[in-house]
């Protein structure tokens, strides 16, 4: 691939110098607008790979490049908040004391407060939850909570979206339906994403 959005090159991660690697010599590219999947059994390093891309973990070896610039590698380490990478965790990580709108607006740090709220509302509309902005997360179904987490990740308009088994807490029917909805949303928006699943 000539100019990938993301390039992961020879990524290796050990949690101790003498420990076996959790991930070893992982390399792949993600094109702009591509939905890329990482498939594997539990414990094979899928989440660790995402955490290295997001900047939550530093790789022991290897390089992560975004649009040609180094995010991590021999040239340094860009902090997570400066990477323009959004991540949806398996457990959604919603704040129970905040409304749906407040949860989504939480990560938006550009513009005025009114502009942040507008961007949060746009993200909620994208996932079909604009009418639930005043509810608390505990008053939503699992599928709705998943979409709030997705909206919160979309609101800051990241360059890359990381999805860490985001559908695994849903029942089989809802999981398939939500997976298709999210895939279509990402395709419609032309967003690049990495989806981890097993």
N, C-alpha and C positions, 0 to 999 in steps of 0.2 A: 504494500500500500504506500503510495507516494507521500501523501500529507495527512496522516491520521490525526484525528482529534486527540486521542490518547494512545500512547505507546508505553507498554510495560515490557521492560527488557531485562531478562535474566534475574528476576526477582527471587530472592531467598530470604527467609526469615527464621531465625533461631531465637528462642526466648532466654537462652543461656549459652555462653561460648562453647561449652562442651556438649550441648544438647543436640539431638537430631533435629534437622530442619522441619518446621511445620509446613513451609512451602519451599520448593527447591527448583531453581532455574525456570521460573514461569515467565513466558513471553507471549504477548499478543498485542494486536492493534485494534482500535475501535474507530471506525469512520464517523464523520459527522452525520448525524441522523440515523445511525445504526443502533439496533437493539441487539446487544451481545449477551449470550448466556454462558454462565459457568455452571456446569453440572457435575455433581459428584456426591458420594456418600458423606454422612456426618463425620466430622473430624479430619477431612482431607485438606483443609486449609482455605476453603472458599471464602469464609468470613474474614480470615486474616488477610487474604489478598485484597478484599474490599477495604479493610481498615488501613492497609498500606497505601492504597490509592487515595483514600480520603485524608490521610495524614495523621490518623489516630495512632498508628504504629509506624516506627521507622524500620525499613528493611535492613537486614544484615548486609546484603549485597544487592546489586542491581539498580536500575534507574526507572523512574516514572516520569514521563514527559507529557505535557498538555500543550497542544498547539505548538510543539517544538520547544517550549520552555521547560526547564527542569523543575519538577515538583519535589523530587527526592532523588538522591544519588550522591556520587562523589562531589558534585558541585554545591551541595547544601540541601536544606530541608525547608520547604515553604509550609508555614503553619496551616492547619485545617481551615481556619476561617478566611484565609486568603486564596484558597484553591478554586473557588467557584464550582464546588462539587457538592451536590445534595445527596443525602442518604436516608432511605426509609428502612428502619430496623424491623426485625421480626415482631417485636413486642410493641411497635408503634411509638412508644415513649411520649405519650400525650400528657399534658399537665392537667390533673383532675380539677384543680381550683380555678382554671381559666375556661372561658367559653370557647366554642369552636372557632369563632372569629379571632379571639385573642391568641389561641394556640397557633393559628395559621400566620398571624401578623408577627408573632414572636421573633422569627428569624429574619424579618425584613428590616434592614438597617439603612435604607437609602431614602432620601426625600423627607418631607414633613410627616408628622403623625397621620394626617389625613391621607397623604399619598400612600403611606404604608398600609392603612386600612383599605384603601381602594385596591391596592395590589392583592391583599389578602382576600377581598371579596371576589376579585377576578379569578383567583385560584380556586376558591370554593365553587364558583359557577362552573369552572372547567370540569370539576369532578362531580357536578350535579348536587351539591349540598348547600347552595346559596340560601335556601329556605331554613336551614338549621343553625345559622350562625350564633344564635343566643343560647343554644343548648350546651350542657357540660358533656364531656366525653363519656362519662359513665351512664348517660341516658341515650346512648347510641348503640346500634347493633355493631357486631364485629366488622361487617363490611363497611359500615359508615365510618367507624374509627379508622379503618385502613385508608379510606379515601381522605379523611382529615389529615392523616400523616402524609399522604401523597401531596395534598394541597399545600401543607406547610413546607414541604420540600420544593415544590414548584414555585411558590411565591417569590423567593429571592432570584428567580430566573438563572439557575446554575447552568454551566456549560455541559455538565455531565450529571446524570442521575444514577445513583447506586441503589439497587433494591435487594436487600438481604433477606431472602425467603419471606417476602411480605405477605404471602397468601397462606402460609402454613397454619395459621391459627383459625382459618375459616373452614366450614364444612365443605365437602367435596363439590356440591352443586354451586355454592356461592363462590368457592375458590376458582372454578372454571369461568364463571360469569364475570367475576371481578378481574381475572387475568386478561380476558378478552377486552374488557372495557379499558383497562390501563394500557394495553398494547395499542388499541385504536387511538387513545388520547395521545400517546407518545408519537405515533405515526402522524397523526393530524398536526401536531405541533412541531414535527421535524426534530424531536429531541433525541439526543444520544443517551443510551442507558446500558448499564450492565445489570443483568438479573442473575442472582444466585439462587439455585434450586437443587433439589435432590430427587 
